[in-house]
Amino acid sequence: MRGSTVVVVGHSECGGAAASLDAVQRKDFDLNGPVITIPSLPPTAALNRWLEPLTRLAGNLDIRATSRDKALPLVVSENVKMQINNLCQTQTIRDAWTVGTPKGQNVYLHGYVYNLATGRLQDLGITKGPKSIEVVELSSCKRHVKDVAL
């Protein structure tokens, strides 16, 4: 079986995730109003607009009182999951799953987090593929990919 793999990799200590976490843990944070991640910038600033989906995601995680060392990895991994879901909604991926690719490949999406301190990839156990084809987790591949030093 031929296949194509799309890998979404977040990373530990992500600045965007950290800024979103900081915003959510501010006393004045409110998901019902404009979401401002960087308070020193106007809400319409490019950085605030770019980080808004991640900050909204963090705001829905119930982590306002969670310590940073526990909350930040959660924000990073949940962001990878959200990006996998976003990719699943793109016309390109949907077409690949329903019509097929020009090379006849099956497209699979996988999510990981790269740990900057250890140089290791953490497999988040996320695999998305065509609904008509069963996604099989190959233990021999997972053994090599689950905790790989780069």
Buried (B, 14 or more C-beta within 10 A) or exposed (E): EEEEEBEBBBBBEBEBBBBBBBBBBEEEBEEEEEBBBBEEBEBEBEEBEEBBBBBBBBBEBEBBEBEEEEBBBBBBBBBBBBBBEEBEEEEEBEEBBEEEBEEEBBBBBBBBBBBEEEEBBBBBEBBBBBEEEEEEEEEEEEEEBBEBEE
